[in-house]
């Protein structure tokens, strides 16, 4: 799935990139073409204790923007949280469209 990826204050492994791709592919069935996906993964440096990794995903389709942002201690946890939130948002939008057209 095509997307743009921006990293801030962090490097991610090839395995992390592959897992991100797999998780974004799960959203594919909920999307209507054409769409644009922007992903930001950042390590927040202003926290004094612990690691805080942030993932933000914006999906633009049909003139609407779906947005989710989560912060977790690991990159994978942040990605999982964002994907779950976006999936829920896309499903509710799909259900509203379906009810409107019925």
Secondary structure, DSSP 4 states (H G I P E B T S, - for coil): ---EEEEES----HHHHHHHHHHHHHHGGG--SSEEEEEEEEE--S-SSS--EEEEEEEEETTEEEEEEEEESSHHHHHHHHHHHHHHHHHHHHHHHHHHH-
